[in-house]
């Protein structure tokens, strides 16, 4: 067997960093599966487009389902003739269909509600979305973007980081529920995961900018559109200026845009002022139950 190439210290560090992010990504999805916030069908549709998840072993996936330990997962794999080392992306067509059938959601299941959280950049949408991720019965959609990852972001958890070509392909194949350009990058909501999650009775939150929210209104009339407002303009400015992750040019562009965005509030079903994240989360939970 040829020896693996010798890596420089820099390359080794990079490889370790990638491995760490892949572990975090897998842990994130296993946790969502385990808490019943994500169905097997949703996971499989996401894994078809994501290498880290596609490479997860089927055994590891099944063991993370609620009520499925090693023994039950193993028995199921034997029943469907899935080898113990098989990875999700290596599942044959019949094996995949058999697994999906096993975990099929009854058609009598009440659909989850689609909530769209929008508002000016810097208003705190992502903090709200992050807090809602821990709420049982809710799933926060992961968008695709052509923006470069920030240092603390994990592919597949914060966003699916797409090249321009990958994004073009997803548009051409009609894989987005909506997509829009924002501050020079494109962002889109993958449709399949949202659809299968709603069908399983779990509420879905999209945390997106305004043009995208308007598209959702056309695509899904039953969606509830929520506009998040800052307590004041000054508060919004200080939040945008305090963001250490953006360049000065990008911050200035975002401020100018935020001014335009604030005018879109009347288009939305509900306006919530972001005084405290916990209160916004409580309002969203209430809206989903209406
Ligand atoms: P950021 O680059 O700061 O993560 O996000 C920039 C803007 O893009 C935010 O206003 C965020 O809500 C929005 N955004 C994130 N994902 C999507 C998406 O899938 N579709 C649309 N239309 N906007 C998105």
Boltz pocket constraint, residues with backbone or C-beta under 6 A from the ligand:
constraints:
  - pocket:
      binder: B
      contacts: [[A, 117], [A, 119], [A, 120], [A, 121], [A, 125], [A, 143], [A, 144], [A, 147], [A, 178], [A, 179], [A, 180], [A, 182], [A, 187], [A, 188], [A, 189], [A, 207], [A, 208], [A, 209], [A, 210], [A, 211], [A, 212], [A, 213]]
      max_distance: 6.0
